[in-house]
Amino acid sequence: MDELIVGAGILFSLVIIWKLIRFKIVILDISEHIVSIKTRHPFSRSINFPQMEVPLHKIFSCHLKDELLTTFLIVNIHTKNNVRSFYYKLGILSGKSANDFKKVLEILKTYKKEQMGSEG
């Protein structure tokens, strides 16, 4: 019985360590003409290299999707032949973090509406 408890404790510890190693912070950055999504580990001081950089006009849509225990940022972009989707796992968002992401996504939607209005 003691061996089972020790084994479960070791397994639990390994899962926690694995989760900490794989943990990343997602940074959504919008400049005048480019959307950049960067990820970094919270304990790293290295440079945040972009996971994706795309011109604003190529973004078809961008939204948050809540799943069971995590939230995904879904970015759909226009490619040569169709629309391609990119998924970024954000984890469990606090109310403030979710609102911050929603504000940034609203800026993107406003930009898209302005672009469509100026084209027509």
N, C-alpha and C positions, 0 to 999 in steps of 0.2 A: 504494500500500500504506500509506503514511504517513497519507493522508487517511482511510482506513478505520479505522486505529487511533485517530486523533484523533476521528473521528465516534463510534466506540464509547465512547471515554472521556467525551465530552460527553453522550452518551445515558445512560451509567451515572451520571454526576454529576446529571443532571436527575431520574433515577429516585430517587436517594438524597435529593435535596432535596425532591421531592414526598412521599416517605414521611415525612420529618421534619416537614413542614408538616401532614400529615394525622394524625400520631401523637397519640394521646390516652390518658390514664390514666382507667380506669373505677374509680369508688368506689361500693361497695355499703354503704349505711348502713341499719341497722335501729334504729328507735326503738321505743317501747312499742307503738305501734299502726300505724306506717307504715314501709314499705320505700321507700327512695329510692335511685335509681341516678343518679349524677352523672358527668359526664365533663369533663376539662379537659386543656389542653395542658401538658406538663411545664415549658415555659419561660414560661408565663403566670402572672401573679399575680392575675388577676381572680377574681371570685367564682365558685364552682362552682354553676351553675344546674342543677337536676335535669332529667334527660332523662325520668324517670318517677318519679312518687310515687303509691303505691297503698296503701290500707289492707291490713294483713296478712291479714284475713279474705277478701279477694278473690283472693289468690294461690292458684292451683290446684296448681302445681308450679314448681320452679325447679331447674335442673341445668346442669352443664357438659358440653359436647360437644366432643371433640377431633376436629379435621379434620387435613388433611395438614400444614400449617405454622401453624395457629392454633387457638385455643380460643375457643368461643363460650359466653356465658352466655345461657341460654334461660329466659325467665320466661313462664309461662302464667298468665293471669288470667281470672277469671270476668267476663263482660260481661252485658248484659241478656239476650242470646239464646244465647250460646255461650261457648266458651273462645277467647281470642285469645293468640297467641304473639308475644313480642318477643325479638329477637336482638341481643346486644351483643358485638361482636368484641373479644376480650381480647388477641389476639396470642399470642406464644409465652410461656407462663408458666414461671417457674422453679419448682422443687419447693416452695419456701417459699410463693410466691404461690398456687400451686394448692392447697396445704394450707390457707392462710388462707381462700380462697374456699370450700373444702369445709367448713370449720368453720362459716362463716356460713350456708351452705346447710343444714347439719345443725341449726342453731338454728331455722331456718325450718321444717324438717320436724318438729322437736320441738314447736314452737308449734302447727302444724297438728294434730298428734296430740292435744295437750292440748285444743284447741278442739273437735275431733270428740268427744272423751270427755266434755266438759262439756255438749255439745248433746244427747247420747243419754241 
